[in-house]
Amino acid sequence: MKVVIPGGTGQVGTILDRALTAAGHEVVVLTRRPAHERQVHWDGRTLGPWADVIDGGDVVINLAGRSVSCRYTPANLQEMMDSRVLSARAVGQAIAAAAKPPRVWLQMSTATIYAHRFDAPNDEATGVIGGREPGVPGYWEYSVRIARNWEREQDRAATPHTRKVALRAAMVMSPDRGGVFDVLSWLARLGLGGPVAGGAQYVSWIHDEDFVRAVEFLIDRDDFTGPVNLAAPEPLPHRSFMRALRTAWRMPVGLPATAWMAELGALAIRSDTELLLKSRRVIPGRLTEAGFTFDHPRWPEAAADLAHRRRATNPQRSHETSPT
C-alpha cells in the first residue's frame, strides 16, 4: 500500500517510515526540507502541488507539528498550535480534493489532552479531558487546548470517503538517538535519573514496536474511528519509571530533584517542566477491548529491551554519558 506521512522526518516519523518500508509498503514523506527521492516538499500550512501524492494513496498518517521540547513561551505555544491546526487543515483539504482519496487518515494527537490526575487512569470512554485542574500552572491549559483544536480540525474536515482516527499517543520509546528514551537514558547514566518533585506523577509511554503494530492494527480495522489512546496498558509513577530505567542501564543511584531544580534543568536544555511534572495516566481502552495485545506491556521489561537494542546498535557508545 501507499502511505503518505506529512511531517514524517521526526522521531516518530522515522520509526514508522523505517518499519513500513521494511514491510514492503511505498512510503512518501512530506517535509519542508526534502533530502531524498521519497520526500516531497510542503509548507505544512497551505494546499499545494504536494497534494498530488495523497490522491491515489491508501493511508495518510499526519505527524506534522512543532516539537514540544522547547520553552513554553507565548510565541512557542502559538507556533505549536498553528503548526498542528494548519497542517491538519491542509491535509483535510488535500483529501477532500482528491479524485481517489485515501481510505484512512490517522491524525497524530497526544495523551496530554487528558487531565493531570493521580486517582484513576484515563481511557477514551471515561477519561477526563484536562484544562480545568486546580493547582497547576495556568499555561498547562493551553497544551490541552492545542490537542483539542488539533483533533477538532480533523473532525471538521469534509472527507466522507476517508475514515478518520486521532492518535492520542503517549511518549514513544525507541533506542534512536535524540528521542525521549535517549535523553532520559542520558540522565539515568549520569546518576541524575531520580524522582522529580517526589515522583508521584504518572508516566504514560509506548514501546516503538508496539506503536508500529498499533498503527498497522488501526489501518486494518475499518471499524475504528475517532480518538484512540496509543499507550502501554501499565502507566507507572515517575519514581518507578526512572528506577526501572536505571536498572536497565545498571545504574544503582539516581539523584532526586525538586520542582525548582527541574525548572533550572529545563531552562538549561531549553525545555519545559510540564513534560516532567504533569501526571499522564493513560490506558489503551479501545485497543484492549478490540483484542490488540502488547508485546511490551510493562516498563521494566520494555526499558531492558530498549537499552539492549541501543547497546547492540551503538556498542562503542554504550557507556557514554551524552545522547548527542
Solvent accessible surface area in square Angstrom, and as a share of the most:
residue,aa,sasa,rsa
1,M,72,0.32
2,K,42,0.18
3,V,0,0.00
4,V,0,0.00
5,I,0,0.00
6,P,0,0.00
7,G,24,0.23
8,G,3,0.03
9,T,73,0.43
10,G,42,0.40
11,Q,54,0.24
12,V,28,0.16
13,G,1,0.01
14,T,57,0.33
15,I,4,0.02
16,L,0,0.00
17,D,19,0.10
18,R,114,0.42
19,A,30,0.24
20,L,0,0.00
21,T,56,0.32
22,A,89,0.69
23,A,64,0.50
24,G,66,0.64
25,H,50,0.22
26,E,97,0.44
27,V,1,0.01
28,V,15,0.09
29,V,1,0.00
30,L,0,0.00
31,T,11,0.06
32,R,145,0.53
33,R,178,0.65
34,P,60,0.38
35,A,89,0.69
36,H,76,0.34
37,E,155,0.69
38,R,77,0.28
39,Q,29,0.13
40,V,42,0.24
41,H,106,0.48
42,W,8,0.03
43,D,59,0.31
44,G,10,0.10
45,R,94,0.34
46,T,79,0.46
47,L,84,0.42
48,G,24,0.23
49,P,121,0.76
50,W,10,0.04
51,A,18,0.14
52,D,106,0.55
53,V,27,0.16
54,I,0,0.00
55,D,53,0.27
56,G,33,0.32
57,G,4,0.04
58,D,47,0.24
59,V,0,0.00
60,V,0,0.00
61,I,0,0.00
62,N,0,0.00
63,L,22,0.11
64,A,10,0.08
65,G,35,0.34
66,R,80,0.29
67,S,68,0.44
68,V,64,0.37
69,S,72,0.46
70,C,9,0.06
71,R,40,0.15
72,Y,23,0.09
73,T,55,0.32
74,P,119,0.75
75,A,75,0.58
76,N,30,0.15
77,L,13,0.06
78,Q,87,0.39
79,E,57,0.25
80,M,5,0.02
81,M,18,0.08
82,D,41,0.21
83,S,17,0.11
84,R,19,0.07
85,V,18,0.10
86,L,45,0.22
87,S,1,0.01
88,A,0,0.00
89,R,103,0.38
90,A,0,0.00
91,V,0,0.00
92,G,3,0.03
93,Q,82,0.36
94,A,2,0.02
95,I,3,0.01
96,A,57,0.44
97,A,76,0.59
98,A,16,0.12
99,A,99,0.76
100,K,137,0.58
101,P,37,0.24
102,P,0,0.00
103,R,102,0.37
104,V,0,0.00
105,W,0,0.00
106,L,0,0.00
107,Q,0,0.00
108,M,24,0.11
109,S,3,0.02
110,T,33,0.19
111,A,3,0.02
112,T,17,0.10
113,I,3,0.02
114,Y,4,0.02
115,A,6,0.05
116,H,36,0.16
117,R,43,0.16
118,F,90,0.38
119,D,113,0.59
120,A,34,0.26
121,P,47,0.30
122,N,0,0.00
123,D,28,0.14
124,E,35,0.15
125,A,97,0.75
126,T,102,0.59
127,G,20,0.19
128,V,73,0.42
129,I,65,0.33
130,G,4,0.04
131,G,22,0.21
132,R,228,0.83
133,E,34,0.15
134,P,126,0.79
135,G,89,0.86
136,V,34,0.19
137,P,61,0.38
138,G,65,0.62
139,Y,74,0.28
140,W,14,0.05
141,E,59,0.26
142,Y,36,0.14
143,S,14,0.09
144,V,3,0.02
145,R,103,0.38
146,I,9,0.05
147,A,0,0.00
148,R,112,0.41
149,N,37,0.19
150,W,12,0.04
151,E,21,0.10
152,R,88,0.32
153,E,22,0.10
154,Q,7,0.03
155,D,108,0.56
156,R,171,0.62
157,A,20,0.16
158,A,75,0.58
159,T,9,0.05
160,P,117,0.74
161,H,146,0.65
162,T,7,0.04
163,R,30,0.11
164,K,40,0.17
165,V,0,0.00
166,A,4,0.03
167,L,0,0.00
168,R,22,0.08
169,A,8,0.06
170,A,11,0.09
171,M,63,0.28
172,V,8,0.05
173,M,0,0.00
174,S,0,0.00
175,P,15,0.09
176,D,38,0.19
177,R,121,0.44
178,G,57,0.55
179,G,5,0.05
180,V,41,0.23
181,F,1,0.01
182,D,0,0.00
183,V,51,0.29
184,L,19,0.10
185,S,1,0.00
186,W,63,0.22
187,L,50,0.25
188,A,0,0.00
189,R,25,0.09
190,L,73,0.36
191,G,7,0.07
192,L,88,0.44
193,G,1,0.01
194,G,3,0.03
195,P,36,0.23
196,V,15,0.08
197,A,49,0.38
198,G,49,0.47
199,G,0,0.00
200,A,46,0.35
201,Q,8,0.04
202,Y,38,0.14
203,V,14,0.08
204,S,3,0.02
205,W,1,0.00
206,I,0,0.00
207,H,0,0.00
208,D,5,0.03
209,E,73,0.33
210,D,0,0.00
211,F,0,0.00
212,V,16,0.09
213,R,72,0.26
214,A,0,0.00
215,V,0,0.00
216,E,55,0.25
217,F,43,0.18
218,L,0,0.00
219,I,0,0.00
220,D,103,0.53
221,R,76,0.28
222,D,104,0.54
223,D,93,0.48
224,F,9,0.04
225,T,73,0.43
226,G,27,0.26
227,P,48,0.30
228,V,0,0.00
229,N,0,0.00
230,L,0,0.00
231,A,0,0.00
232,A,2,0.01
233,P,47,0.30
234,E,81,0.36
235,P,19,0.12
236,L,26,0.13
237,P,32,0.20
238,H,8,0.04
239,R,93,0.34
240,S,31,0.20
241,F,2,0.01
242,M,5,0.02
243,R,122,0.44
244,A,12,0.09
245,L,0,0.00
246,R,30,0.11
247,T,98,0.57
248,A,11,0.09
249,W,18,0.06
250,R,179,0.65
251,M,49,0.22
252,P,116,0.73
253,V,92,0.53
254,G,17,0.16
255,L,113,0.56
256,P,85,0.53
257,A,25,0.20
258,T,63,0.36
259,A,49,0.38
260,W,165,0.58
261,M,83,0.37
262,A,9,0.07
263,E,66,0.29
264,L,101,0.50
265,G,36,0.34
266,A,6,0.05
267,L,85,0.42
268,A,82,0.64
269,I,99,0.50
270,R,145,0.53
271,S,10,0.07
272,D,11,0.06
273,T,10,0.06
274,E,1,0.01
275,L,59,0.29
276,L,55,0.27
277,L,35,0.18
278,K,5,0.02
279,S,0,0.00
280,R,32,0.12
281,R,49,0.18
282,V,0,0.00
283,I,47,0.24
284,P,3,0.02
285,G,12,0.12
286,R,67,0.24
287,L,0,0.00
288,T,79,0.46
289,E,147,0.66
290,A,29,0.23
291,G,53,0.51
292,F,15,0.06
293,T,92,0.54
294,F,26,0.11
295,D,88,0.46
296,H,29,0.13
297,P,49,0.31
298,R,105,0.38
299,W,3,0.01
300,P,54,0.34
301,E,96,0.43
302,A,0,0.00
303,A,0,0.00
304,A,50,0.38
305,D,42,0.22
306,L,0,0.00
307,A,0,0.00
308,H,117,0.52
309,R,55,0.20
310,R,8,0.03
311,R,46,0.17
312,A,70,0.54
313,T,96,0.56
314,N,27,0.14
315,P,88,0.55
316,Q,135,0.60
317,R,41,0.15
318,S,15,0.10
319,H,159,0.71
320,E,65,0.29
321,T,68,0.39
322,S,46,0.29
323,P,11,0.07
324,T,124,0.72
